Structure formats: C-alpha cells, structure tokens
C-alpha cells in the first residue's frame, strides 16, 4: 500500500495535443506527491495558468502553436513572474541544449515512459519537499558542513564565514551570494551543490532559485494568495519568495 505524501507539489501540464496531454495527466495521477492544479492546451494558456495558480512544477510541451514551451519560460522571465521548475516534454531531442541553458529541471522524450517519469517526480520531491534529516552515516558520506566558502568579488577570491552568508540565488547558471559585507559569485554549479555543503538546519531552500540563512531573515511579509516573502537583513532589504510547498515549513519555523 502506498503512503500518501503529507505535502504535495502543485503542478501544471501544458500540451496542445489532446492525446499526449491526457496520457501525461493519467500517468501523473499515479503519483500522490503530484497535485495537478491546471492543464493548458497552448503556450498562452500555459502562461495564464502558471500566473494564476503559481505552481511549483510545470510539464511543458516544447512545440505548441502561438507560443512554444521555450517561449513560455522566456515570457514568464520577462514578466518577472515567480518561476516554477520546468520539465520539457517533446518528441525531439534537438531542444535539449537550449532547455538546459534555461535551467529546466528535466527533459522527457515522448511518448513518456512511466518509469522515466517516476525518476522525474522523485527528483522534484527531493528538490521541493522537506528533506529528511540526515543520519550520522549520511553525514559521513556527504561530509561535514563547511564553515567558510570562497566568494569571487571584484577580481578577488575572498574567504567568507558562512554565518555571514545572507542568501544565495541562481540566474542563468550563475550563483550569486550576498553576505553582510559583499556580493559575489561562487564556484558551485547548482544551488543543490551549495546547499549540500552548508548546515541544513540554518540554510533553507525557500524557492528553487533561492537559498537563505534563516538567521538573516528580518521580516516575514504576507503576500497574496496566502503566500509570503522574506525580507532579508542585507543593505537592500531584499525580498525573497517562499514557494507554496515551503510555506508549511515557514509556518512551523515562525509559528505563523
């Protein structure tokens, strides 16, 4: 018997071909971690559904009339909308390079195989749902949390105490960190890699694009649709979104 997940991932599926859309929806309903909140039959509908429902995960057909899948991602970026994780679905593999340049989470070839889809869902769960606390054995494998990291700023490689790290964000494959005294880039390739080197009780993945130090949260700001922003204590008072699946942890953390 399957155990139903206590937290689910709000998901949108977009495909202009009805049979492909229906098949993917059918397959996704086998996964209790997935909460299908909307479907769309073209790129314009996809943008509307994403902006309305603010999902954390979107399965997106590449070739759609009017606005294709890559165009949907670029449109949302241009609108500065909260960005979900994307899984591109297509019968062709020539879009893979552009897809990963846009930092999509995964790339599925049609017809979608259930076992391959299961790997995608597992990956989404690891990234979005609260991770299980690491056991001592797991800590030995992954190594102890770092006390310091190198930040590249103004042409210099500066050693920064991780306690001074306020938040990190990724954009176009480049990770920027903001500390109490400087802003710069790290050599880590992904937010996941950076997070794995830091204390999980202190550094929280509030959103797919952000990692924050909970000790540098200055204010929790109520946003719309029962969502929240975190105002950090950096000089700019940066506001960072909290994804829908992380709202539960926010409430637990601050007893909201």
Secondary structure as GFF3:
##gff-version 3
##sequence-region A 1 256
A	DSSP	beta_strand	9	14	.	.	.	ID=ss1
A	DSSP	alpha_helix	18	28	.	.	.	ID=ss2
A	DSSP	beta_strand	34	40	.	.	.	ID=ss3
A	DSSP	alpha_helix	43	53	.	.	.	ID=ss4
A	DSSP	beta_strand	57	61	.	.	.	ID=ss5
A	DSSP	alpha_helix	69	78	.	.	.	ID=ss6
A	DSSP	beta_strand	85	90	.	.	.	ID=ss7
A	DSSP	alpha_helix	96	101	.	.	.	ID=ss8
A	DSSP	beta_strand	106	109	.	.	.	ID=ss9
A	DSSP	alpha_helix	114	128	.	.	.	ID=ss10
A	DSSP	alpha_helix	136	142	.	.	.	ID=ss11
A	DSSP	beta_strand	148	153	.	.	.	ID=ss12
A	DSSP	beta_strand	156	161	.	.	.	ID=ss13
A	DSSP	three_ten_helix	162	164	.	.	.	ID=ss14
A	DSSP	beta_strand	165	171	.	.	.	ID=ss15
A	DSSP	beta_strand	174	179	.	.	.	ID=ss16
A	DSSP	beta_strand	183	185	.	.	.	ID=ss17
A	DSSP	alpha_helix	191	196	.	.	.	ID=ss18
A	DSSP	beta_strand	203	207	.	.	.	ID=ss19
A	DSSP	beta_strand	210	213	.	.	.	ID=ss20
A	DSSP	three_ten_helix	214	216	.	.	.	ID=ss21
A	DSSP	beta_strand	217	222	.	.	.	ID=ss22
A	DSSP	beta_strand	228	232	.	.	.	ID=ss23
A	DSSP	beta_strand	239	241	.	.	.	ID=ss24
A	DSSP	three_ten_helix	244	246	.	.	.	ID=ss25
A	DSSP	alpha_helix	247	254	.	.	.	ID=ss26
###
